[in-house]
Amino acid sequence: MMKYSEKKISRLCYGCEALGGKDWGKFDLFALQEGIEKSIDLGLNFFDTADVYGLGLSEKRLSKILGPRRHDFIIGTKGGIQWKETSNSRAKTFKNSSPDYIQECINKSLKRLKIDVIPVYYIHWPDPKTRISKTFEVLQKLVDQGKIKYLGCSNFNLNQIKEASQVAKISFIQMPVNILNSPLPPSYSEFCKTQSIKIVAYNTLASGLLSGKYNANSTFSKNDRRSRLDDFKKNNLRTVEGELNKLKHKAHKEDLSLAQYSIKIILKDLNIESAIVGIKNKDQAIENLGWLENQSQ
């Protein structure tokens, strides 16, 4: 079994939400597997998933793709979102971080991932019906029992992170950070420094806005969440088009794509330990990871 404390996580983290096969448009499992393999070849060792992604399917597929190597990588997964399948294509979800449900979540994630200990376990979203202290008291017990290595908070505000830290050792937080509209608040950086908490950025490419692929004429299928997101409505795309063009110009001056430039700026902030990117194929792996070794952080 790998000693996670001795392994430094890669600057980029593979976001496995699309591996659940839902809500990101056209899905090609073989191409995505090639993207994972190429990412590993390029030095990535950190994977981010959640039990709700594909209603457990993302965890199962990640375990199958990694095979016996799954013990050699740092897998972060998230729980605390309960779901109920419906006759529609989308399941009904709601927040549940009650101690009993969280214990059930962890046991199921361990089984789906086929591992004995979860390297990093986040509560996906704070549950307003459950006291944070109650949730993290049971999580700390599960750390002590050896089922979890490190604990994390995802989408928690600073006061909520502080509350969790009073009853458990929080090692990671996950929050949206990108150069378009989600900067990292200094207050988070300062607190995380004092507590030795690693910050993992997600939505680094703003759901694809910073990939440079979309404009006001772009359309999305009903099985792609961007058909519902305000940022991808035609009027909003027209509004940000000027800012995107400015960023593309800055990227071009550094001989980088817009995606590469966006990732580079985020990782220049050394308060951010790793940035999650969604990689659907080998070419995206090369674009997002291939240039990193030549960059001074």
N, C-alpha and C positions, 0 to 999 in steps of 0.2 A: 504493500500500500504506500502510495506516495505521501511524503511529508509535505503537506501544502504550505506550511509555514516557511519551508526552505525554497519554494518555487516562486519566482517573481512572475506576476501576471503580465501578459502582453499588453502593449499600449492600445491595441484594438481588440475588441471583444466581438465574437460572432453572435449576432442577434438571430435567434431561432424562431421568432414568431411566425415567419412565413412557412417554416417547416411543419406547422400545424395544418397547412393547406387551406386556410380560411382568410378571407378579408384583404388579400393583397393582390387580387386579380389572377391572371393566368399563372398556373403553378406547374413546374416541371421538376419532379423529385430527383430525376437523374442529374439534371443540370445543377440543382442545389447541392447534391452530394459531391459533384465535381468541384463546386465552389468551396465546400468544406475541406476537401482533400487539398486543394491548391492553397487555401488559407493556412492549413497546417504546415505545408511545405515552406510557406513564407514566414513561419515563426509564430503564428497565432496559437495560443494555448488556453484561451479563456472563452467559454461559451455561456450565453444567457438564454434561459428559457423560462417557462412558467407552466404550472399545471393546467391553467385555463386555455393555453394556446392549442387550438385544435381539440379541446376537451381531453387533454392527456396525450394526444397524438404526437405533438412536438417532442415531448420527453421520450416517448417510445422510439420515434424515428431517430432522434439524436443518439440514443444508446445503441441502436442497431447499426447506424453508420459508423460510429466510433469503434464498435465491437470490443475486443479485449483491451484496446487502447484507452477505453473510457476512464480507467483508473489513473491514467497518466496526465489527464487534463483537469483544469479547474472549471467545474460546471457550477454555475449559479442558477438556481431555480427559485420560483416565487409561488406563494400560496396566500390564501385568505380571500379568494374570489370563488364563491360557490356558484354552481350553475344548475339549470334545469332545462333539459332539452324540450323543444317544442315542435309543433308540426311545421313551423317555418324553418328557413335555413339557418337562422341565427338563434342560438340558445339564449335563454333569459339568465342574466347574471346579477349577483348581488354580493355585497361585501359581508364576510363572516370571518372574523378573527377570534372567535371564541376558543378557549383552550381545547375543548374536546374536538372541535372541527380541525384546528390546526394540527393536532396530533394525528388525526386521520389523514390530513393532507400529506404530511411528511412521510407516513408509512406508505402511502400510495405512490408518492414521487420516488421513494427509494426502490420500490418494486418496478416502476416503469423504467427508471434509469438503470436498473440492475447494478446498483452500487450499495455498499455497506454504510457509507457516510456521505452526506451531502456537503461538498466543499463550502458553498456559500448559499445560505437560505434567507431570502427576503420576505417580509410581509409586503404584498403587492401594493395595497392601498390601505390606509388606516380605516378601521371600522368604527363608525360613530356610535355603534351600539355596544361596543366592548371596550373596557378600559385598557389602554395601552399597557399599563403595568401588568395586568392579568395575562395578556398575550405573551409578553416577553419574559415573564417569570417562568412560564411553562417552556418557552423556547430555550431559556438558559439551562433548565433541567435537562432538556434533550441534548444540549451541547455537552453537559456533564456526563450524560449517558453514552456519548460517542456517536450519536446519530447525525449530528451537525458539527462541522468544523468552525465556521464563522457565521455570524448573524448580520443581517442587513435590513435597512428600511428603504422602501421604494415609494416615492411620491409623498413622503412625510414632510410637513413643514418643520422649521427649526425647533419650535417648542415641543412638537411631538417626538422629534429625534432625542431631545434632551430628556423627555419623560421616559422613553425607552431605555436610555443610557443609565438611568437611575437604578434599574433592576437587572440589567443585562449588559454584557460587553458587546457593544455595537462596533463592528469592524468595517462595514461597508454602508454607503448610502447610494441610492440610484435616483437621478433626477434629470429632467430634460434640459439640455444645454446645447445651443447652437449659435452661430454668428449672425443669424438673421433676426431672431426675436426672443431668444432665451439665454441671456448671459448668466454666468454663475454669480450669485449674490456673494459679496465679500463676507457677510456674516456667517455663511455656511463654511467657507474656506477657513475662517478664523477658528470656529468651533471645532471643525474636523481636525485641524492641526493640533489643538490642545488635547484631543481625545484619541489621536492616532487612528482616525477613521479615513478609509479610502473612499474617494468620490468617483463614481462611475457615471459617465454622461450617457444619456440615451437621446433619441431623436436628433442625433448629431447632424443628419442631413435633412432635417425638417420634413420627414415623411417623403423624401424624394425631391422637395423643392430645390435643394442645394445640389442635386445631381446634375443640374443643367439640362435636363431632358424635356422639361415641361414649359408651356407658355399658355397664353389665354385661349389658344385654339385646341388645347389638349382635352381629351374626353376620357372618362373612366367607366368601366363596366360596373354593374350593380354589385358584383362580388368583390369590388375593390373599395375599401373604406374611403379612399380619396374622393369617391363620388358623393360622399356625405360630409366631408370635412370642409369647413368654411374657407380654409386657406387655399383650397383648390377650386373654389367657385370662380367663374370667369372674371367677375369684377375685381376680386381680390388678386387673382393672377396678374391682371393688368396693373393693379396698384403696386405690386412688388417687382414688376418687370424691370423698372428702372434700377432698383437696388441690386437685383440679380445681375444686370448688365455691368454695373460698377464692380461687383465682386468678380465677375468673369474677367474683366480687364485686369484686375489685380492678380488674379490667378495666372493669366496669360503672361504677365510680366515675369512671373517666377517659373514659367514653363510647366505649370501644373493645370490639371483640369479643375473645374469648380469644386467637385467633390473632394479632390485631394487638398485643395487650398482650404476648404471648410474644415476638414479633419485636422490639417496642420495647425490652424489657428487655435482650435480647441485644445490640442495636445501641447501647445506652447505654454499653456497654463499648467505648471507642474503640480498644482493642487488637484488636478484631474488625473487619476491613476490610469484610467482606461476609458475609451469611448466605444459605445456599441454601434455597430453598423450592420444593416441588413444586406447580405450578400447572396444573390440568387443564382450566380453562375461563376464559372472560372474567370471570365473576363473582368467581372466586378471585383473578384478577389485580387487580381493582378493590379487593377486600377487603384483600389483602396489600400492595398498592403505593399505592393511591389516597390514603391518609391520610399518607404519609411526608413529603410536601413541606411539610405544616403542622406537623411535629414538629421540635423543636429537639433535636439529638443531643448 
